[in-house]
Amino acid sequence: TEKPVLTLLSGPAAGVLGGAWTGKLSQRKRLITFDVGGTSADIGVVTNGQFSEATARDTWVAGYPVLIPMIDIHTIGAGGGSIAHIDAGGAFRVGPQSAASQPGPAAYGRGGIQPTVTDAHIVLGHLDTHNFLGGAMALDEAAAGQAIHDLAHQLGLSDIEAAEGIVTILNNNMANAIRSRTVQKGIDPRDYTLVAFGGAGPLHGAQVAQMLGIPECIIPAYPGITSAVGL
């Protein structure tokens, strides 16, 4: 209560801690934590038990200086709800806009009609529409297919090509985010293990690791609660 500023980014920071704990259980000491949810991807680096930290001068949240040292977490707008679109210049892009949880991806059946990463995974067969959230939530495969089809028509691609394009663009965006915290700081990601967690991290971890030449990708048994485990 005396320093509420210390709670800023505590969730993503807890994800780094949870990812580090997962790596420790696997006897891995050089880790890149890869926390992907519905709206963002959070990247952290752990080397021999030491967390990469940002100095007080380098900590910013939403454009405002925080002025306290923090675990160095790089966040980009990339997640399961990221919306695929054609920008004003005609380029095929994914995010940073997100459908969030309301209305959410078209597959959620809550009125969303814009194509998202989750919809692309459904079209590609990566998600079991009958066992989402352990069967607690049904996904609308037809709505997901229609959203992707509408985008594919604009792009002049097949539905599968459009869905593959969405996932590939997002993976590249996330790989570039990891490069900004590794290669651009003199760290070779090929010497590290990627720990992929969060609701969407396991869907993308292996491909992102392959793009970066990272030899291993660890996925916790319950990836969606890794941040809670970190706390």
C-alpha positions in Angstrom: 0.0 0.0 0.0 3.0 2.3 0.5 4.4 1.7 -2.9 1.6 0.5 -5.3 3.9 1.3 -8.2 5.7 -2.0 -7.4 2.6 -3.9 -8.6 3.0 -2.7 -12.2 3.6 -5.6 -14.6 3.6 -8.0 -11.6 1.6 -10.5 -13.6 4.2 -10.8 -16.5 7.0 -10.7 -13.9 5.4 -13.6 -12.1 5.3 -15.4 -15.4 9.1 -15.0 -15.7 9.5 -16.4 -12.2 7.2 -19.4 -13.0 9.0 -20.0 -16.3 12.3 -20.0 -14.4 11.0 -22.5 -11.9 9.8 -24.7 -14.8 13.3 -24.5 -16.3 14.9 -25.4 -13.0 12.8 -28.5 -12.7 14.2 -29.5 -16.1 17.8 -28.7 -15.1 18.0 -25.8 -17.6 19.8 -22.6 -16.4 19.6 -20.5 -19.6 16.0 -19.7 -20.4 13.9 -17.4 -22.5 10.4 -17.1 -21.0 7.6 -16.9 -23.6 4.3 -15.9 -22.1 1.5 -15.6 -24.7 -2.1 -14.8 -23.8 -5.0 -13.3 -25.6 -3.6 -9.8 -26.2 0.1 -9.8 -25.6 3.3 -11.8 -25.7 5.8 -11.1 -22.8 9.4 -12.0 -23.2 12.0 -12.5 -20.3 15.5 -13.8 -20.1 17.0 -15.9 -17.3 20.7 -16.7 -17.2 22.1 -19.0 -14.5 19.3 -18.1 -12.2 19.7 -14.3 -12.8 16.9 -12.4 -14.3 17.6 -9.7 -16.8 16.7 -6.4 -15.2 15.9 -2.9 -16.4 17.4 0.0 -14.4 15.2 2.7 -13.0 16.0 4.9 -15.9 14.8 2.3 -18.4 11.5 1.4 -16.9 8.4 2.7 -18.8 4.8 1.6 -18.8 2.4 3.0 -21.4 4.9 5.8 -22.2 5.3 6.9 -18.6 8.6 6.6 -16.7 8.2 4.3 -13.6 11.6 5.0 -12.1 12.0 1.8 -10.3 14.2 -1.2 -11.2 12.1 -4.1 -12.7 12.6 -7.5 -14.3 13.2 -6.7 -17.9 10.1 -7.8 -19.8 9.4 -7.0 -23.4 5.8 -6.9 -24.3 4.2 -6.8 -27.8 0.6 -6.9 -29.0 0.5 -10.6 -30.1 -1.8 -13.2 -28.8 -4.8 -15.5 -29.4 -7.1 -12.5 -29.9 -4.9 -10.5 -32.2 -6.8 -9.4 -35.3 -5.6 -10.1 -38.8 -6.2 -7.3 -41.2 -5.1 -5.5 -44.3 -3.7 -2.1 -43.5 -4.1 1.2 -45.3 -1.0 0.4 -47.5 -2.4 -3.0 -48.5 -0.1 -5.1 -46.2 -1.3 -8.2 -44.5 -0.8 -7.7 -40.7 -1.7 -9.3 -37.5 -2.3 -7.2 -34.3 -1.6 -5.2 -32.3 -5.4 -4.7 -32.1 -7.1 -7.5 -30.2 -10.6 -8.8 -30.1 -10.0 -9.3 -26.3 -12.5 -11.5 -24.5 -15.5 -9.4 -25.5 -16.5 -10.0 -28.2 -13.4 -12.2 -28.6 -12.5 -14.3 -31.6 -15.4 -15.2 -34.0 -15.2 -18.7 -32.7 -16.3 -17.6 -29.2 -19.8 -16.9 -30.6 -20.1 -13.6 -28.8 -20.7 -11.4 -31.9 -17.1 -11.1 -33.1 -16.6 -11.2 -36.8 -13.0 -10.2 -37.3 -10.5 -12.9 -38.0 -8.1 -13.6 -35.1 -5.2 -15.9 -34.4 -7.5 -18.3 -32.5 -9.8 -18.5 -35.5 -6.8 -19.3 -37.7 -5.7 -22.1 -35.4 -9.2 -23.6 -35.6 -9.2 -23.5 -39.4 -5.8 -25.3 -39.3 -7.1 -27.9 -36.9 -4.7 -27.0 -34.0 -7.6 -26.6 -31.5 -10.1 -29.2 -30.4 -13.4 -27.3 -30.8 -15.2 -29.8 -28.6 -12.7 -29.7 -25.7 -11.8 -26.1 -25.3 -11.3 -25.2 -21.6 -11.7 -28.8 -20.8 -15.0 -29.0 -22.6 -16.5 -26.0 -20.6 -16.7 -23.8 -23.6 -17.8 -24.8 -27.1 -16.1 -23.1 -30.1 -18.0 -22.1 -33.2 -16.0 -23.7 -36.0 -18.2 -22.3 -38.8 -17.9 -18.7 -37.5 -14.2 -19.0 -37.3 -14.1 -20.4 -40.9 -16.3 -17.6 -42.2 -14.1 -14.9 -40.6 -10.9 -16.4 -42.1 -12.7 -16.9 -45.5 -13.7 -13.2 -45.7 -10.0 -12.2 -45.1 -8.8 -14.8 -47.5 -11.1 -13.5 -50.2 -9.6 -10.0 -49.8 -6.1 -11.4 -50.0 -6.8 -13.6 -52.9 -5.7 -16.7 -51.0 -7.3 -19.9 -50.0 -8.7 -20.2 -46.4 -5.8 -22.5 -45.4 -3.2 -20.1 -46.9 -4.7 -17.2 -45.1 -4.8 -19.0 -41.8 -1.2 -20.2 -42.2 -0.2 -16.6 -43.1 -1.8 -15.3 -39.9 0.1 -17.8 -37.7 3.4 -17.2 -39.6 3.2 -13.4 -39.3 2.5 -13.6 -35.6 5.3 -16.1 -35.1 7.7 -13.7 -36.9 6.5 -10.8 -34.8 7.2 -12.8 -31.6 10.6 -14.0 -32.9 11.6 -10.4 -33.5 10.6 -9.5 -30.0 12.9 -12.3 -28.6 15.7 -11.0 -30.9 15.3 -7.6 -29.3 16.0 -9.0 -25.9 18.8 -11.5 -27.0 20.6 -10.9 -30.2 20.4 -7.1 -30.0 21.9 -7.3 -26.5 24.7 -9.7 -27.4 23.0 -12.9 -26.2 22.8 -15.9 -28.5 19.3 -17.4 -28.2 20.7 -20.7 -29.6 22.4 -21.2 -26.2 19.0 -21.0 -24.4 15.9 -23.0 -23.9 12.5 -21.5 -24.6 9.8 -22.0 -22.0 6.4 -21.5 -23.6 3.3 -20.9 -21.4 0.2 -18.8 -21.1 -3.0 -19.6 -22.9 -1.4 -19.5 -26.4 2.3 -19.9 -25.8 2.4 -23.7 -26.4 0.6 -23.2 -29.8 3.5 -21.1 -31.0 6.6 -22.1 -28.9 8.0 -24.8 -31.2 7.8 -22.8 -34.4 9.2 -19.6 -32.8 12.1 -21.6 -31.3 12.8 -23.1 -34.7 12.9 -19.6 -36.3 15.5 -18.6 -33.8 17.6 -21.8 -33.8 16.7 -22.5 -30.2 17.2 -26.2 -29.7 14.6 -26.8 -27.0 11.1 -25.7 -26.1 9.7 -26.6 -22.7 5.9 -26.5 -22.1 4.8 -26.8 -18.4 2.1 -29.3 -17.6 -0.4 -26.6 -16.9 0.9 -23.7 -19.0 -2.2 -21.4 -18.4 -1.4 -20.9 -14.7 2.4 -20.5 -14.9 2.2 -16.8 -13.7 0.1 -17.9 -10.7 2.8 -20.6 -10.0 5.4 -17.8 -10.1 3.6 -15.9 -7.4 
